[in-house]
Amino acid sequence: MSGAPGTPTAPAYLLVQGKVTDIEGFRLYNAALPPIYEKYGGRYLAVMPAGRIEVAEGDPRRESIVIARFPSKQAAWDFWKSPE
């Protein structure tokens, strides 16, 4: 069972928003990510290409979004700061 928010056992969520400018480079980068996510206990919850995002309010940023879940805030930071 997960702990309360802010405790070491609470899950953490990572949201990455960005624009892909090199499609081929991104394909290679994206292919390398799953084992790195797995190494830190992360898993994808949502991957949305920019063209499929609907904005309810405000101007769209035309950027893709990835949402991932990690077992802890520390695991999410370890993933983000990893040399891989």
VEXBA-683293 format. One line per 10 residues: number of its first residue (from 1); their letters; for each residue x, y, z of C-alpha. Coordinates in nm, 4 decimals. Example, Ala and Ser with C-alpha at 12.3 -4.5 7.8 and 13.67 -1.06 7.14 Angstrom:
REM residues 2
1) AS) 1.2300/-0.4500/0.7800; 1.3670/-0.1060/0.7140
//
This chain:
REM residues 84
1) MSGAPGTPTA) 0.0000/0.0000/0.0000; 0.1297/0.3465/-0.0858; 0.1989/0.6004/0.1845; 0.0653/0.9524/0.2137; 0.1879/1.2141/-0.0340; 0.5416/1.3204/0.0488; 0.6348/0.9940/0.2238; 0.9110/0.7776/0.0752; 0.6605/0.5139/-0.0386; 0.4197/0.7537/-0.2127
11) PAYLLVQGKV) 0.4235/0.7299/-0.5923; 0.5466/1.0256/-0.7947; 0.4411/1.1406/-1.1393; 0.6660/1.2891/-1.4049; 0.5168/1.5047/-1.6785; 0.7383/1.5889/-1.9748; 0.6197/1.8337/-2.2366; 0.8240/1.9089/-2.5458; 0.8408/1.9623/-2.9168; 0.9980/1.7018/-3.1456
21) TDIEGFRLYN) 1.2118/1.8671/-3.4128; 1.4146/1.5628/-3.5266; 1.1756/1.2749/-3.5928; 1.4437/1.0134/-3.6710; 1.6545/1.1127/-3.3700; 1.3448/1.0988/-3.1528; 1.2633/0.7470/-3.2738; 1.6076/0.6275/-3.1628; 1.5798/0.8146/-2.8315; 1.2293/0.6804/-2.7710
31) AALPPIYEKY) 1.3379/0.3214/-2.8459; 1.6113/0.3479/-2.5802; 1.3802/0.4769/-2.3034; 1.1708/0.1734/-2.1907; 1.4576/-0.0154/-2.0208; 1.5663/0.3063/-1.8463; 1.2138/0.3677/-1.7182; 1.2048/0.0055/-1.5997; 1.5427/0.0395/-1.4245; 1.3983/0.3172/-1.2046
41) GGRYLAVMPA) 1.0578/0.1541/-1.1574; 0.8776/0.3917/-1.3919; 0.6025/0.3199/-1.6368; 0.4217/0.5230/-1.8968; 0.0693/0.6318/-1.8108; 0.0099/0.8467/-2.1176; 0.1990/0.9397/-2.4317; 0.0256/1.2018/-2.6432; 0.1642/1.3373/-2.9699; 0.1141/1.7133/-3.0105
51) GRIEVAEGDP) -0.1431/1.6687/-3.2863; -0.3745/1.4635/-3.0631; -0.3854/1.6979/-2.7623; -0.7046/1.8938/-2.7119; -0.6762/2.2111/-2.5063; -0.9850/2.3031/-2.3049; -0.8741/2.6571/-2.2308; -0.5979/2.8874/-2.3521; -0.3704/2.8570/-2.6526; -0.2258/2.5149/-2.7400
61) RRESIVIARF) 0.1515/2.4837/-2.7101; 0.1693/2.2222/-2.9875; 0.3976/2.0035/-2.7772; 0.3799/1.6326/-2.7046; 0.3200/1.5138/-2.3486; 0.4423/1.2064/-2.1612; 0.3145/1.1198/-1.8138; 0.4968/0.8508/-1.6178; 0.4519/0.7006/-1.2712; 0.7435/0.6110/-1.0449
71) PSKQAAWDFW) 0.7382/0.4316/-0.7097; 0.8724/0.7413/-0.5313; 0.9774/1.0998/-0.5860; 1.3403/0.9922/-0.5449; 1.3028/0.7269/-0.8170; 1.1573/0.9883/-1.0549; 1.4489/1.2258/-0.9871; 1.7016/0.9419/-1.0198; 1.5522/0.8590/-1.3602; 1.5537/1.2232/-1.4735
81) KSPE) 1.9124/1.2850/-1.3616; 2.0469/0.9473/-1.4747; 2.3433/0.9399/-1.7136; 2.1437/0.7263/-1.9549
//
